[in-house]
Structure formats: C-alpha cells, structure tokens
Amino acid sequence: MTVMADMDAEVSADGGHRPAYLVFCDVDETLIDCKSMFEFLRFQLVRRYGDAGEERYRSIHGDIRQRAASGMPREVVNRLYYRSYAGESAAEMTALGREWFSLAVADPGFFVASTVAELDRHRAAGAEVVLVSGSFPPCLEPIAAHIGARHVLCTTPDVADGRYTGEVPESVIGEGKRAAVLRLLAEHPGVNPLDCYAYGDHPSDFPMLDCVGHPRAVGDDPAVRGYLGRRAEGAGTAVSGCALACWSMGRDEHSADCSGQCALPLG
C-alpha cells in the first residue's frame, strides 16, 4: 500500500489550507546522491551483525543486481528487495532509519544541492512537496521531515504482528508512481495538474512526470532529456486537468470510460 502521510499535520491543521500547486520529487539519485534502499540495507545489517551483516548485504545486493542486469522488471526487483526484510521488526527498522539518516546527512554530498534549492523555491511559492519513491518509510520519513516535504508516496511492506511479512501490496515504481501521484491529485481538486512540477532522474520516473505540466530532469540521462524534449514540443497546447489525467492513464477525456472526475484511483 502506498503511504500518503501528511508530514506537517500538526503544524497546519487549519482545514482550509490549499497549496498553490504540488511538487512531486523522486528520491534516490534525484533528491539524495545515493540509493537509499541499499545504503540503509547495508547500514542496518552491519549495525546489528558486524562482519556477518556485511557478508549478508553483499549476498543480497549481488543477487538483486544480477537479476536486474538479466532484465527483471524494476517493479519485480523492488518486491524482491523487501523479501529480505521478512520477519524483521518494523519498529526496529524505523529506529534504525532515523539513526542511518542522522549519520548520512552529516555528509555534505548526501543531498543533491540543486534539487534541494528547487524544492525550497517551490515551498516559498506556496507549493507542497511530495516525495515519490520505491523506497520505504524507515528511509524516507527522516528525509521528508528534514526537507519539509508534506507527503510521502512510497512502497510500504506488509506488517503482521509488528513484523514485516516480506510482501509488498503495491510497488511505487514505474506505473506505480503514476497511480500514487494521480490519487494524491484527486485529493486536491483545487490544484491544476498543469501547474504542478515533478523531478526525476530515470525513465522509470516517466509515469510520474506524465502527470504534471512541468516535468524536470535531474542529471544527464539521455533518455530523460529526450523525454523532456518531446514534452516541450507540445508545451504550448493548453489542456484541462481532466485531459491530463486521462492522457496519463492512456485514454482520451472524451472517451466513454472517462467519468469527468480526474485522477480516480486505478483499479
């Protein structure tokens, strides 16, 4: 299940707040200069088991990298990663996530400075920042709190009796990002998707970038730059929020299956 957490609920629970627009931001290698899932995996294993933890990390990481290199879809790889957490205490991972972040953020290169500057600029303009990631809450919640993100949309492993089962109901990778973003847009009917921004570094972010009027690239991936070039060619075309939502789901706003209610949850 996707986490949709209001990180500032206690600060701005006035019931009447409406953001000027939303800014969706990928995390790994977009907002931070590393892959949080693997950095955290290594940290928590070594923190608990020392050299044996390092060996286990290398085994898990190597297996996942091999499967990814063989062409396994990123969504499947994402699910495979969380199987390594089966039986682990969710509360312990949350505490270790805070510890991991407190050490990682001491590195001045942990955050991508240009992305942080962009998010600060948007927040100053009245926007709400939304983190969108295949990573999970122990990694992402400290990051969100630090940068002032209002929402986190992420992969959330199943928990039973306080422990991870190893299963993932919904992976927020690729099309999972589109579904998560559209659901949050549906909760903000006063926000026009065309006014919103999204930041990504990889082709797997395209479904998220599809959903907004202002997609932005972080890094120099040629596929991402090509995508932005194709989007720019149609920049002068004004479309409604409904048209954008329908287009992002691969259909036309005038088709029979369009209800006129933008960004309904995907079935």
C-alpha positions, 0 to 999 in steps of 0.5 A: 500500500502506498503511504500518503502521510501528511508530514506537517499535520500538526503544524497546519491543521487549519482545514482550509489550507490549499497549496498553490500547486504540488511538487512531486520529487523522486528520491534516490539519485534525484533528491539524495546522491545515493540509493537509499534502499541499499545504503540503509540495507547495508547500514542496518545489517552491519549495525546489528551483525558486524562482519556477518551483516556485511557478508549478508548485504553483499549476498543480497545486493549481488543477487538483486543486481544480477537479476536486474542486469538479466532484465527483471522488471524494476517493479519485480526487483523492488518486491524482491528487495523487501523479501529480505526484510521478512520477519524483521521488526518494523519498529526496529527498522524505523529506529534504525532509519532515523539513526542511518539518516542522522549519520548520512546527512552529516555528509555534505554530498548526501543531498543533491544541492540543486534539487534541494534549492528547487524544492525550497523555491517551490515551498516559498511559492506556496507549493507542497512537496511530495516525495515519490519513491520505491523506497520505504518509510524507515528511509524516507520519513527522516528525509521528508521531515528534514526537507519539509516535504508534506507527503510521502508516496512510497512502497510500504511492506506488509506488517503482521504482528509488528513484523514485516511479512516480506510482501509488498501490496503495491510497488511505487515504481514505474506505473506505480508512481503514476497511480500514487501521484494521480490519487494524491491529485484527486485529493486536491481538486483545487490544484491544476495538474498543469501547474504542478512540477515533478523531478526525476532522474530515470525513465522509470520516473516517466509515469510520474512526470506524465502527470504534471505540466512541468516535468524536470530532469535531474542529471544527464540521462539521455533518455530523460532529456529526450523525454523532456524534449518531446514534452516541450514540443507540445508545451504550448497546447493548453489542456484541462486537468481532466485531459491530463489525467486521462492522457496519463492513464492512456485514454482520451477525456472524451472517451466513454470510460472517462467519468469527468472526475480526474485522477480516480484511483486505478483499479 
